[in-house]
Amino acid sequence: MLRLLNLSLSRGTRILYRHATMTASPGERIGLVGANGCGKSTLFAAILGEISPEDGDLETPPQARIAHVAQSFVADDIPTLEFILSGHAPLIAARAALKEAEASGDDMKLAQAHANLAELNEGAIEAQARTILSGLGFTEEDADRKVYDFSGGWRNRIALARALMRPADLLLLDEPTNHLDIDSLIWLENWLRHVEATVVIISHDREFLDRSVSTIWSVEDGTICRYAGNYSHFEEQRIEKLKLQDAAARAYERESAHLTSFIERFRAKATKARQAQSRIKMLEKLKAVEPVRAKREWRFEFPKPVRLPEHLIDTENLRLGYGDKVVIENVSLCIRSGERIGILGVNGAGKSTLIKGLVGDLTPLGGEIRRGQGLEIGYFAQHQLDQLRPDETPLEHLRRMAPDVREQELRDYLGVYRFSGDFATAPVGPMSGGEKARLALALLAWHKPNLLVLDEPTNHLDMETREALTMALSIYEGAVIIVSHDRHLLRATTERLILVHDGEVQPFDGDLDDYAELVLEHRRSTVAAKKAAVAAEREPVINKKEARRLEAQERQRIQQLRKPLQKKLEKVEKALAEKNAALKALADQMADAAFYTDNSQDEVARVLREHGELKPQVEELEMQWLELSEQIEAVC
């Protein structure tokens, strides 16, 4: 249970929010959202006991039952699997008790320690740890590698794995999708559906929030507000709330102006004095409603390319790698003007290698690559931020690229990317990751490229900047190649998908939902193959007749286990068909322009309300269908 009671939190002398009262139910999935610096991570720090509230109470589970991803940890000289298992406190305690019993020489104590360890099922816990590692992209061999052997991004995954391993009543995840590829992201979404703890997630990945949470806590207007549904539903409800608030503010202004006018006209007249005093009291009681401040959404555009050649890049039997190691081969691609390509594949498959080969940062080991005349590439690398000079300002970075351009023109350009005034002449070093990413985008756009190649451009961007980038890419006239784990960005900006897998690059005939299903199916088949291999090693030699009898018996057993789940699935399918039909009928009404002119406002509002209520119901039924299907598949 997590409960905020009239909570107030501050950072330094600044009050982040006051009078926040929220309750998280057991097993609830919550997305914590709000502008950068509003106090999301501060709330996590308060829950973890790292800071104290200014006022109010904060009720949490015991600290031993709260799991979170450590922002930093010592990269110990221990195997990765052991580090992950160290997050499972009961197992560590049982192991320590066994070690102590062995040293004591007390047979009764030793027997009890063995019994406690057996009850925990150490083998099952280790298998779970290996499953988590596999889901997050680690190989079997990685489990035995030392933690300090891994780079920063992979260490973040290790920290996430350790948090997921910990038995907890409350799981706190602060930007868990950073440094994950799409495959690991899909696995994490699926894993979180089955976690029994209450989960609170801070994330700038809107599709991840849409698929992972059922409630939104939004830090806004000096407090925390609760919205039912995922992030998309929150956005719809928030817009409606702002409209109502704006309408109430206008009503207040009208009423206030009317009362004030009456008071001013009749305050001095004896015959109207009592009525004027009455109006003064009414004005005092009239609750002021603050008008909605028009939020200026940040937008920018990539400049129109000077030239748009038809042929940009052609490759034929291209082979790429490092030294004697070939990473991908037989790459044959044709990239034409205006094409929008998304590249899929697990970490380590060779996506960045392909990108480096296309932009010319990596010399091919074989094959042919032809770049079109007039090709101008704007390349955002995974570690693009490291190329910025920390002691220089944004203006100095741009001036090095355009020494002959007037300073005011450079300042105007930087202003489009929110580097205006003194910010344009501030050193880059102290800037946040998001600010540096904005600067990197501004610099690559300066030369008006006709091919944008973006390798994980959203890693450091907040929700607003991600949306601005998505809009800019949607209207950009040149060609785009993107590697990203942000599926919202990929859906909105790409039209063709390419899969890098097993050393090859092939077109992917499907969309991101098809890819998600492919990933989950691959993981299921891998697990099934491992189970079959283990079973084959243990299975005694029996005759064929007996084998057929046992197979029939096993099929019957599985069928009996699946029967109640199948009935539930059929009910859900029936309900889903009915809801979908109703939703389609409402959508057809809403798509007809005549509907809004031929019907009353109440009827239009009713249809819009019913449509808004039906959407989360359909998505909830779809989620139930998916979970039941997975449970049926898992029966063995």
DRENKOL-298385 format. One line per 8 residues: number of its first residue (from 1); for each residue x, y, z of C-alpha. Coordinates in Angstrom, 1 decimal, padded with zeros to 4 digits. Layout:
NUM> X Y Z; ...
END
This chain:
1> 000.0 000.0 000.0; 001.2 003.5 -000.9; -000.7 006.5 000.5; 000.0 010.2 000.3; -001.9 012.2 002.9; -001.9 016.0 002.4; 001.7 015.6 001.3; 003.9 018.6 000.6
9> 007.4 018.2 -000.9; 010.1 020.8 -001.8; 013.5 021.0 -003.4; 015.7 023.6 -001.7; 013.5 026.6 -001.1; 011.1 025.7 -003.9; 007.8 024.0 -003.0; 007.1 021.4 -005.6
17> 003.5 020.6 -004.6; 001.2 020.8 -001.6; -001.8 019.0 -000.2; -001.3 015.9 -002.4; -003.6 013.1 -001.3; -003.4 009.8 -003.2; -003.8 006.1 -002.6; -002.3 003.3 -004.6
25> -004.2 000.0 -004.4; -002.3 -003.3 -004.1; -001.3 -004.4 -007.6; -002.2 -001.1 -009.3; 000.0 000.1 -012.2; 000.6 003.9 -012.0; 002.3 006.2 -014.4; 003.8 009.3 -012.7
33> 003.9 012.2 -015.2; 004.6 015.9 -015.3; 007.0 018.5 -016.6; 010.7 018.1 -016.0; 011.7 019.4 -012.6; 008.1 019.1 -011.2; 009.1 016.6 -008.5; 008.5 013.1 -009.8
41> 011.9 011.7 -008.8; 011.7 013.7 -005.6; 008.5 011.7 -004.7; 010.5 008.5 -005.3; 013.2 009.8 -003.0; 010.7 010.6 -000.3; 009.1 007.1 -000.6; 012.6 005.6 -000.2
49> 013.2 007.6 002.9; 016.0 009.7 001.3; 014.2 013.0 002.0; 011.5 014.1 004.4; 008.2 015.8 003.4; 007.6 019.4 004.2; 004.2 018.6 005.5; 001.7 015.7 005.5
57> 002.2 012.0 005.8; 003.6 009.3 003.5; 002.6 005.7 004.2; 004.7 003.1 002.4; 005.5 -000.6 002.8; 008.6 -001.4 004.9; 011.7 -000.4 003.0; 012.7 -004.1 002.7
65> 009.5 -004.6 000.6; 010.2 -001.7 -001.8; 012.2 -002.4 -005.0; 013.7 000.3 -007.1; 016.5 000.7 -009.7; 019.5 002.1 -008.0; 020.8 005.2 -009.9; 024.4 004.1 -009.3
73> 026.0 001.1 -007.8; 029.5 -000.3 -007.4; 030.4 -002.6 -010.3; 031.6 -005.4 -008.1; 034.0 -008.2 -009.1; 031.2 -010.8 -008.9; 029.3 -012.7 -011.6; 026.3 -010.9 -013.0
81> 023.9 -013.7 -012.0; 025.1 -013.5 -008.3; 024.6 -009.8 -008.4; 021.1 -010.2 -009.6; 020.3 -012.9 -007.0; 021.6 -010.5 -004.3; 018.5 -008.5 -004.8; 016.4 -011.5 -003.5
89> 016.7 -010.8 000.3; 015.0 -014.0 001.5; 017.4 -016.1 -000.5; 020.5 -014.2 000.7; 019.3 -014.5 004.3; 018.7 -018.3 003.9; 022.2 -018.7 002.3; 023.7 -016.8 005.2
97> 021.9 -018.9 007.7; 023.1 -022.1 006.0; 026.7 -020.8 006.1; 026.4 -020.0 009.8; 024.9 -023.4 010.5; 027.7 -025.2 008.7; 030.3 -023.3 010.7; 028.5 -024.0 014.0
105> 028.6 -027.8 013.7; 025.0 -028.0 015.1; 023.2 -030.7 013.1; 019.7 -029.6 014.1; 020.5 -026.0 013.0; 022.1 -027.3 009.8; 019.0 -029.4 009.0; 016.7 -026.4 009.6
113> 018.8 -024.2 007.4; 018.7 -026.8 004.5; 014.9 -027.1 005.0; 014.5 -023.3 004.8; 016.6 -023.1 001.6; 014.6 -026.0 000.1; 011.3 -024.3 000.9; 012.4 -021.1 -000.9
121> 013.3 -023.3 -004.0; 016.7 -021.9 -004.8; 016.7 -023.5 -008.2; 013.4 -021.8 -009.2; 014.7 -018.4 -008.0; 017.9 -018.9 -010.1; 015.8 -019.9 -013.1; 013.8 -016.7 -012.7
129> 016.9 -014.6 -012.5; 018.2 -016.2 -015.8; 014.7 -015.5 -017.4; 015.0 -011.8 -016.4; 018.5 -011.6 -017.8; 017.4 -013.2 -021.0; 014.4 -010.9 -021.3; 016.6 -007.9 -020.9
137> 018.9 -009.0 -023.7; 021.7 -010.9 -021.9; 023.0 -014.2 -023.2; 023.6 -017.4 -021.2; 027.3 -016.6 -021.1; 026.7 -013.1 -019.8; 025.4 -014.6 -016.5; 028.9 -015.7 -015.6
145> 030.6 -012.4 -016.7; 031.7 -010.0 -014.0; 029.5 -006.9 -013.5; 032.4 -004.5 -014.1; 033.0 -006.0 -017.6; 029.8 -004.4 -018.9; 029.4 -000.8 -020.2; 027.2 001.8 -018.6
153> 024.0 001.0 -020.6; 024.3 -002.7 -019.8; 025.0 -002.0 -016.2; 021.7 000.0 -016.1; 020.0 -003.2 -017.4; 021.7 -005.2 -014.6; 020.4 -002.7 -012.0; 016.9 -003.1 -013.5
161> 017.2 -006.9 -013.4; 018.2 -006.8 -009.8; 015.1 -004.6 -008.9; 012.8 -007.0 -010.8; 014.3 -009.9 -008.9; 013.5 -008.4 -005.5; 010.3 -009.7 -003.8; 008.4 -006.5 -003.1
169> 005.0 -004.9 -002.4; 006.0 -001.7 -004.2; 008.1 -001.4 -007.4; 009.5 002.0 -008.4; 010.8 002.4 -011.9; 012.4 005.7 -013.0; 012.9 005.8 -016.8; 013.2 002.0 -017.0
177> 013.1 002.1 -020.9; 016.4 004.0 -021.2; 019.1 001.8 -022.8; 016.6 -000.9 -023.8; 015.9 -002.1 -027.3; 012.4 -002.8 -028.5; 012.7 -006.5 -027.9; 013.6 -006.0 -024.2
185> 011.0 -003.3 -023.9; 008.3 -005.7 -025.2; 009.5 -008.3 -022.7; 009.4 -005.8 -019.8; 005.8 -004.8 -020.6; 004.8 -008.4 -020.6; 006.7 -009.1 -017.3; 005.1 -006.1 -015.5
193> 001.6 -007.5 -016.3; 002.3 -010.4 -014.0; 004.1 -008.6 -011.2; 002.0 -008.8 -008.0; 003.4 -005.6 -006.5; 002.0 -002.1 -006.9; 004.1 -000.5 -009.7; 004.8 003.2 -010.1
201> 006.6 004.2 -013.3; 008.2 007.5 -014.4; 008.7 007.4 -018.2; 008.8 009.7 -021.2; 007.8 006.7 -023.5; 004.1 007.2 -024.1; 003.5 003.8 -025.7; 005.2 002.1 -022.9
209> 002.9 003.9 -020.4; -000.1 003.1 -022.6; 000.7 -000.6 -022.4; 001.9 -000.7 -018.8; -000.3 001.4 -016.5; -004.0 001.8 -015.7; -003.8 005.0 -013.7; -001.9 008.3 -014.1
217> -000.7 010.5 -011.3; -000.1 013.9 -012.9; 002.0 016.6 -011.1; 000.1 019.7 -012.0; -001.3 023.0 -010.6; 000.8 022.7 -007.4; -000.4 019.2 -006.4; -000.9 015.7 -007.8
225> -004.1 014.7 -009.6; -005.3 011.2 -010.4; -006.7 010.1 -013.8; -008.1 006.7 -014.6; -006.7 004.9 -017.6; -003.4 004.9 -019.5; -001.5 007.9 -020.8; -003.6 008.4 -023.9
233> -006.8 008.5 -021.8; -005.0 010.9 -019.4; -004.3 013.3 -022.3; -008.0 013.3 -023.4; -009.2 013.8 -019.8; -006.7 016.5 -019.2; -007.8 018.4 -022.3; -011.5 018.2 -021.2
241> -010.5 019.4 -017.7; -008.7 022.4 -019.1; -011.7 023.3 -021.3; -014.0 023.1 -018.3; -011.6 025.2 -016.2; -011.4 027.8 -018.9; -015.1 027.9 -019.2; -015.5 028.3 -015.4
249> -012.9 031.1 -015.5; -014.8 033.0 -018.2; -018.1 032.5 -016.2; -016.3 033.9 -013.1; -015.1 036.9 -015.0; -018.6 037.7 -016.3; -020.2 037.3 -012.9; -017.5 039.3 -011.2
257> -017.7 042.1 -013.8; -021.5 042.3 -013.4; -021.3 042.5 -009.6; -018.5 045.0 -009.7; -020.4 047.2 -012.2; -023.5 047.2 -009.9; -021.4 048.0 -006.8; -019.6 050.9 -008.5
265> -022.9 052.4 -009.8; -025.0 052.2 -006.7; -022.5 052.2 -003.8; -023.1 055.9 -003.1; -026.9 055.9 -003.5; -028.7 055.6 -000.2; -031.7 053.7 -001.8; -029.4 051.1 -003.2
273> -026.8 050.9 -000.4; -028.1 047.7 001.1; -028.3 046.0 -002.3; -024.7 047.2 -003.0; -023.5 045.7 000.3; -025.2 042.5 -000.6; -023.4 042.4 -003.9; -020.1 043.1 -002.2
281> -020.7 040.0 000.0; -021.6 038.0 -003.1; -018.4 039.1 -004.8; -016.4 038.1 -001.8; -018.0 034.7 -001.7; -017.6 034.2 -005.5; -014.8 031.7 -005.9; -012.1 032.9 -008.3
289> -011.2 030.4 -011.0; -007.8 030.9 -012.5; -008.0 030.9 -016.3; -006.1 028.3 -018.1; -002.7 029.6 -019.1; -002.3 028.8 -022.8; 000.5 026.3 -022.9; 002.6 027.1 -025.9
297> 003.6 023.7 -027.3; 007.2 023.8 -028.6; 007.5 023.0 -032.3; 010.4 023.2 -034.7; 011.0 022.1 -038.3; 013.9 020.6 -040.0; 014.9 023.0 -042.8; 013.9 022.1 -046.3
305> 016.8 020.4 -048.1; 018.4 022.5 -050.8; 018.5 019.4 -053.1; 016.3 016.3 -053.2; 018.2 013.8 -055.5; 016.1 010.7 -056.3; 018.9 008.2 -055.6; 020.5 008.6 -052.1
313> 022.2 005.3 -051.2; 022.5 001.9 -052.9; 024.3 -001.1 -051.4; 025.0 -004.5 -053.0; 026.3 -007.5 -051.0; 027.7 -005.1 -048.5; 029.7 -006.7 -045.7; 030.3 -004.8 -042.5
321> 032.2 -005.5 -039.3; 035.3 -004.7 -037.3; 038.7 -006.1 -038.1; 038.3 -009.8 -038.9; 034.8 -010.0 -037.3; 031.9 -009.7 -039.7; 028.8 -008.4 -038.1; 026.4 -008.3 -041.0
329> 026.7 -009.3 -044.7; 024.9 -009.6 -048.0; 023.3 -006.2 -047.4; 021.4 -005.0 -050.5; 019.4 -001.8 -050.0; 018.0 001.0 -052.1; 017.3 004.2 -050.3; 015.3 006.8 -052.3
337> 014.3 010.4 -051.8; 011.5 010.8 -049.2; 011.7 007.2 -047.9; 011.0 006.7 -044.2; 012.7 003.6 -042.8; 012.7 002.2 -039.3; 015.4 -000.4 -038.3; 014.5 -003.2 -035.9
345> 016.7 -005.7 -034.1; 018.0 -006.7 -030.7; 021.0 -004.9 -029.1; 024.1 -006.3 -030.7; 022.4 -007.5 -033.9; 024.2 -004.8 -035.9; 021.8 -001.9 -036.2; 024.4 000.7 -035.3
353> 027.0 -001.1 -037.5; 024.6 -000.8 -040.5; 024.0 002.9 -039.7; 027.8 003.6 -039.5; 028.3 001.8 -042.8; 025.6 003.8 -044.6; 026.8 007.2 -043.4; 030.5 006.4 -044.1
361> 031.8 006.1 -040.5; 032.7 002.5 -041.1; 034.7 001.1 -044.0; 033.0 -001.9 -045.6; 034.8 -005.2 -045.5; 033.3 -006.2 -048.8; 030.6 -005.5 -051.3; 029.6 -002.1 -052.8
369> 028.0 001.1 -051.5; 027.0 003.9 -053.9; 026.0 007.4 -052.6; 024.0 009.6 -054.9; 025.3 012.9 -056.2; 024.2 015.8 -053.9; 023.6 013.5 -050.9; 023.7 015.5 -047.6
377> 023.5 013.3 -044.5; 022.4 014.6 -041.0; 023.6 011.9 -038.6; 022.7 011.6 -034.9; 024.8 008.9 -033.4; 024.0 007.0 -030.2; 026.8 008.8 -028.5; 026.3 012.1 -030.3
385> 026.3 014.1 -027.1; 029.9 013.0 -026.4; 030.9 015.0 -029.5; 029.8 018.3 -028.0; 032.5 020.4 -026.4; 031.6 021.0 -022.7; 033.5 024.3 -022.4; 031.9 025.8 -025.5
393> 028.5 027.5 -025.8; 025.8 026.6 -028.4; 026.6 029.8 -030.2; 030.3 028.8 -030.5; 029.4 025.3 -031.7; 027.3 026.8 -034.5; 029.8 029.5 -035.3; 032.5 026.9 -035.9
401> 030.1 025.3 -038.5; 029.2 028.7 -040.1; 032.0 031.2 -039.5; 030.8 033.6 -042.2; 027.2 033.9 -041.0; 026.0 036.9 -038.9; 025.7 036.3 -035.2; 022.1 037.5 -035.1
409> 021.2 034.9 -037.8; 022.9 032.2 -035.7; 021.1 033.3 -032.6; 017.7 033.3 -034.4; 018.4 029.8 -035.6; 019.3 028.6 -032.1; 016.2 030.2 -030.7; 014.1 027.9 -032.7
417> 015.6 025.1 -030.7; 015.1 026.9 -027.4; 018.7 028.3 -027.1; 017.9 032.0 -026.8; 019.3 034.9 -024.8; 021.9 034.0 -022.3; 021.2 030.3 -022.8; 022.9 030.6 -026.2
425> 026.1 031.7 -024.6; 026.1 029.4 -021.6; 028.6 026.5 -021.5; 027.3 023.2 -022.8; 028.9 021.1 -019.9; 026.4 021.8 -017.2; 023.4 021.3 -019.5; 021.0 018.4 -019.1
433> 021.0 015.4 -021.4; 017.8 016.7 -023.1; 019.3 020.1 -023.7; 022.4 018.6 -025.2; 020.3 016.4 -027.4; 018.3 019.4 -028.7; 021.6 021.2 -029.5; 022.9 018.1 -031.4
441> 019.7 018.1 -033.4; 020.1 021.8 -034.2; 023.6 021.3 -035.4; 022.9 018.4 -037.7; 019.9 020.3 -039.2; 022.0 023.4 -040.0; 023.3 022.0 -043.3; 019.8 021.2 -044.5
449> 020.4 017.5 -045.0; 018.3 015.5 -047.5; 018.8 012.2 -045.5; 018.4 012.2 -041.7; 020.0 009.1 -040.0; 019.0 009.0 -036.3; 020.4 006.3 -034.0; 018.3 006.4 -030.7
457> 017.6 010.1 -030.8; 015.1 010.1 -027.9; 017.2 008.6 -025.1; 017.6 011.9 -023.3; 014.4 013.7 -024.5; 011.4 014.5 -022.3; 007.8 013.9 -023.5; 007.4 017.4 -025.0
465> 010.6 017.3 -027.0; 009.9 013.8 -028.2; 006.6 015.0 -029.5; 008.2 018.0 -031.1; 010.8 015.8 -032.8; 008.0 013.4 -034.0; 006.1 016.4 -035.6; 009.2 017.8 -037.2
473> 010.1 014.4 -038.8; 006.5 013.9 -039.9; 006.6 017.1 -042.1; 010.3 016.8 -043.1; 010.6 016.5 -046.9; 013.8 014.5 -047.0; 014.4 010.8 -046.3; 014.6 009.4 -042.8
481> 016.3 006.3 -041.3; 015.7 005.7 -037.6; 016.9 003.3 -035.0; 014.7 003.8 -031.9; 013.0 002.0 -029.0; 010.3 004.7 -029.0; 007.5 002.9 -030.9; 005.3 006.0 -031.0
489> 008.1 007.8 -032.9; 008.5 004.8 -035.3; 004.8 004.5 -035.9; 004.4 008.2 -036.6; 007.5 008.8 -038.8; 008.3 005.6 -040.7; 006.6 003.7 -043.5; 009.0 000.8 -044.1
497> 010.7 -001.5 -041.5; 014.0 -003.4 -041.9; 015.0 -006.2 -039.5; 018.7 -006.8 -038.6; 018.9 -010.4 -037.4; 021.4 -013.2 -037.4; 024.0 -011.2 -039.4; 021.5 -010.3 -042.2
505> 019.4 -007.3 -043.1; 015.9 -008.1 -044.5; 012.7 -006.2 -045.1; 010.2 -006.8 -042.3; 006.7 -007.5 -043.7; 004.5 -006.3 -040.9; 004.0 -003.5 -038.4; 005.3 -003.0 -034.8
513> 002.5 -005.0 -033.3; 003.5 -007.9 -035.6; 007.1 -007.4 -034.5; 006.0 -007.5 -030.8; 004.2 -010.8 -031.4; 007.2 -012.2 -033.2; 009.4 -011.3 -030.2; 007.1 -012.9 -027.6
521> 006.6 -016.0 -029.8; 010.4 -016.3 -030.2; 010.9 -016.1 -026.4; 008.1 -018.7 -025.8; 009.6 -021.1 -028.4; 013.1 -020.6 -026.8; 011.8 -021.5 -023.4; 009.8 -024.5 -024.7
529> 013.0 -025.7 -026.5; 015.0 -025.5 -023.3; 012.3 -027.4 -021.4; 012.2 -030.1 -024.1; 016.0 -030.4 -024.0; 016.0 -030.9 -020.2; 013.1 -033.3 -020.5; 014.9 -035.3 -023.2
537> 018.0 -035.7 -021.0; 015.9 -037.0 -018.1; 013.5 -039.2 -020.1; 014.0 -043.0 -019.8; 014.0 -045.2 -022.9; 010.4 -046.5 -023.4; 008.7 -048.4 -026.1; 006.6 -046.6 -028.8
545> 003.3 -048.0 -027.6; 003.9 -046.7 -024.1; 005.1 -043.4 -025.6; 001.8 -043.0 -027.5; -000.2 -043.8 -024.4; 001.7 -041.3 -022.4; 001.3 -038.6 -025.1; -002.4 -039.1 -025.2
553> -002.6 -039.0 -021.5; -000.6 -035.8 -021.5; -002.8 -034.2 -024.1; -005.9 -035.0 -022.1; -004.3 -033.6 -019.0; -003.4 -030.3 -020.7; -006.9 -030.1 -022.3; -008.5 -030.4 -018.8
561> -006.2 -027.7 -017.5; -007.0 -025.4 -020.4; -010.7 -026.0 -020.4; -011.7 -023.4 -017.8; -009.3 -020.8 -019.3; -010.8 -021.5 -022.7; -014.3 -020.8 -021.4; -013.1 -017.5 -020.0
569> -011.5 -016.7 -023.3; -014.7 -017.4 -025.2; -016.6 -015.0 -022.9; -014.0 -012.3 -023.4; -014.1 -012.8 -027.2; -017.9 -012.5 -027.2; -017.8 -009.3 -025.1; -014.9 -007.9 -027.2
577> -016.9 -008.5 -030.4; -019.9 -006.7 -029.0; -017.9 -003.7 -027.6; -015.9 -003.4 -030.9; -019.2 -003.4 -032.9; -020.6 -000.6 -030.6; -017.3 001.3 -030.8; -017.3 001.1 -034.6
585> -020.9 002.3 -034.8; -020.1 005.3 -032.6; -016.9 006.0 -034.6; -018.9 006.0 -037.9; -021.3 008.5 -036.4; -018.5 010.8 -035.3; -016.8 010.5 -038.7; -019.9 011.9 -040.4
593> -019.9 015.7 -040.6; -023.7 015.8 -040.7; -023.9 014.2 -037.3; -022.7 017.4 -035.6; -025.2 019.6 -037.4; -028.3 017.3 -037.4; -028.2 016.5 -033.7; -028.4 018.5 -030.5
601> -025.3 019.3 -028.4; -026.6 016.9 -025.7; -026.8 014.1 -028.3; -023.3 014.9 -029.6; -021.9 015.0 -026.1; -023.6 011.7 -025.3; -022.0 009.9 -028.3; -018.6 011.4 -027.5
609> -018.9 010.3 -023.9; -019.9 006.8 -024.8; -017.1 006.6 -027.3; -014.6 007.7 -024.7; -016.0 005.2 -022.1; -016.0 002.3 -024.6; -012.3 002.7 -025.7; -010.8 001.8 -022.3
617> -013.3 -001.1 -022.0; -012.2 -002.5 -025.3; -008.5 -002.2 -024.5; -009.1 -003.8 -021.1; -010.9 -006.8 -022.8; -008.0 -007.0 -025.3; -005.6 -007.1 -022.5; -007.6 -009.9 -020.8
625> -007.7 -011.8 -024.1; -003.9 -011.6 -024.4; -003.3 -012.6 -020.8; -005.7 -015.6 -021.1; -004.2 -016.6 -024.4; -000.7 -016.5 -022.8; -002.0 -018.5 -019.8; -003.4 -021.2 -022.1
633> -000.2 -021.4 -024.1; 001.8 -021.6 -020.8; -000.2 -024.6 -019.6; 002.1 -027.7 -019.7
END
